[in-house]
Amino acid sequence: MRSTGRRTRAPHCVRRRTWALLATAGVAAGLLAPVAVSAANRAGSGSAAAPSAPAPEPSGSECRTSVAGSRVVAYCHNPYPTTDLVQLHTECARWWDVDADAKPVAVRPGATVKLQDRCWKEVDSAWVSHHPG
C-alpha cells in the first residue's frame, strides 16, 4: 500500500486544541470587558448626565431612656429643623402585666420632651420610636 505522505491527526488532539483556544478567548474577553465598560461610561458622561438624588436632610430626636424599678422615663431632644413624632414603648417583665405604648408626642425643632410610663412590677424593656414629620 502506498503512503500519500499526509499525516492524520488524532481526534483527541483536535479537541484539546479547540478547548485551549476557547479558554484563551474566554480569558481575553473577561479581561477586556471592564475596559470596554469603562470606556463606554466615559464616552456617555460627556453628554448630559442624569442629576443625582438630593441627600436626605438629617432628622429625628436624640432620646435617653432610663428605667428605675417599675418606672420608665425618656427625654427626647430634637436638634433638627423638622418636627419629630416620638412614642415610648414599654414591655413589662411579668406575663400578667400589660405592656404599654404611650401617646405619640411631637418634638418641635430645638425642643425637649419628657415621656413617662410604668409597669406594675419590673420593666423588661423600653424604647422610643420616631416618625419624622
C-alpha positions as CSV (number, residue, x, y, z in Angstrom):
1,M,0.0,0.0,0.0
2,R,1.3,3.3,-0.9
3,S,1.6,6.2,1.5
4,T,0.4,9.6,0.4
5,G,2.7,11.5,2.7
6,R,-0.1,13.1,4.8
7,R,-0.4,12.5,8.4
8,T,-3.7,12.2,10.0
9,R,-4.3,13.9,13.4
10,A,-5.9,12.0,16.2
11,P,-9.3,13.4,17.2
12,H,-8.3,14.0,20.8
13,C,-5.5,16.4,19.7
14,V,-8.1,18.5,17.8
15,R,-10.4,18.6,20.8
16,R,-7.6,19.6,23.1
17,R,-6.6,22.4,20.8
18,T,-10.2,23.6,20.4
19,W,-10.6,23.7,24.2
20,A,-7.4,25.6,24.6
21,L,-8.5,28.2,22.0
22,L,-11.9,28.6,23.7
23,A,-10.3,29.0,27.1
24,T,-7.9,31.6,25.8
25,A,-10.7,33.5,24.1
26,G,-12.8,33.4,27.3
27,V,-9.9,34.8,29.4
28,A,-9.2,37.6,26.9
29,A,-12.9,38.6,26.8
30,G,-13.0,38.6,30.6
31,L,-10.0,40.9,30.8
32,L,-11.2,43.3,28.1
33,A,-14.8,43.6,29.3
34,P,-14.1,46.0,32.2
35,V,-12.0,48.2,29.9
36,A,-14.9,48.4,27.3
37,V,-17.4,49.2,30.0
38,S,-15.2,51.9,31.4
39,A,-14.7,53.4,28.0
40,A,-18.4,53.4,27.3
41,N,-19.1,55.1,30.7
42,R,-16.5,57.8,29.9
43,A,-18.0,58.4,26.4
44,G,-21.5,58.7,27.9
45,S,-20.5,61.0,30.7
46,G,-19.6,63.8,28.3
47,S,-23.2,64.3,27.4
48,A,-25.9,65.5,29.8
49,A,-25.5,63.4,32.9
50,A,-28.5,62.4,35.0
51,P,-28.8,64.6,38.1
52,S,-28.0,62.8,41.3
53,A,-30.7,62.4,44.0
54,P,-30.6,65.0,46.7
55,A,-29.2,63.9,50.1
56,P,-31.9,63.5,52.7
57,E,-31.9,66.1,55.5
58,P,-31.0,64.8,58.9
59,S,-33.9,64.4,61.2
60,G,-35.0,62.6,64.4
61,S,-34.7,63.3,68.1
62,E,-32.0,62.1,70.4
63,C,-33.6,60.1,73.2
64,R,-32.2,58.9,76.5
65,T,-34.2,56.3,78.3
66,S,-33.8,55.2,81.9
67,V,-35.6,52.5,83.9
68,A,-35.9,52.7,87.7
69,G,-37.8,49.8,89.2
70,S,-41.2,49.9,87.6
71,R,-40.9,53.3,86.0
72,V,-39.6,54.4,82.7
73,V,-38.5,58.0,81.8
74,A,-37.3,59.1,78.4
75,Y,-36.0,62.6,77.5
76,C,-36.0,63.4,73.8
77,H,-34.3,66.5,72.3
78,N,-34.7,67.5,68.6
79,P,-31.7,69.4,67.3
80,Y,-33.0,69.4,63.7
81,P,-35.2,71.8,61.8
82,T,-38.1,69.4,61.3
83,T,-40.6,68.1,63.8
84,D,-40.2,64.6,65.1
85,L,-43.1,62.4,66.4
86,V,-41.8,60.2,69.3
87,Q,-43.6,57.4,71.1
88,L,-42.5,55.5,74.3
89,H,-43.0,51.7,74.2
90,T,-42.7,49.7,77.5
91,E,-42.6,46.0,77.8
92,C,-43.3,44.6,81.3
93,A,-41.4,41.6,82.7
94,R,-44.5,39.8,84.2
95,W,-46.8,37.9,81.8
96,W,-49.9,39.4,83.5
97,D,-48.6,42.9,83.4
98,V,-49.9,45.0,80.5
99,D,-47.3,46.3,78.0
100,A,-47.9,49.9,77.1
101,D,-47.4,52.3,74.2
102,A,-47.6,55.9,75.2
103,K,-49.4,58.5,73.2
104,P,-47.2,60.0,70.4
105,V,-45.7,63.4,71.2
106,A,-44.5,65.9,68.7
107,V,-41.0,67.3,69.4
108,R,-40.6,70.6,67.6
109,P,-37.2,71.9,66.4
110,G,-34.9,72.8,69.3
111,A,-37.3,71.4,71.9
112,T,-37.0,68.7,74.6
113,V,-39.9,66.5,75.8
114,K,-40.3,64.1,78.7
115,L,-42.0,60.7,78.2
116,Q,-43.1,58.5,81.2
117,D,-44.6,55.1,81.6
118,R,-44.7,52.3,84.2
119,C,-45.4,48.7,84.9
120,W,-47.0,47.2,88.0
121,K,-43.8,45.3,88.7
122,E,-40.5,45.1,86.8
123,V,-39.8,46.6,83.4
124,D,-38.4,44.2,80.8
125,S,-37.5,46.7,78.1
126,A,-38.3,50.2,76.9
127,W,-37.6,52.0,73.7
128,V,-38.7,55.1,71.8
129,S,-39.9,55.0,68.1
130,H,-39.5,58.0,65.8
131,H,-41.8,59.2,63.0
132,P,-40.3,62.2,61.3
133,G,-43.0,64.7,60.4
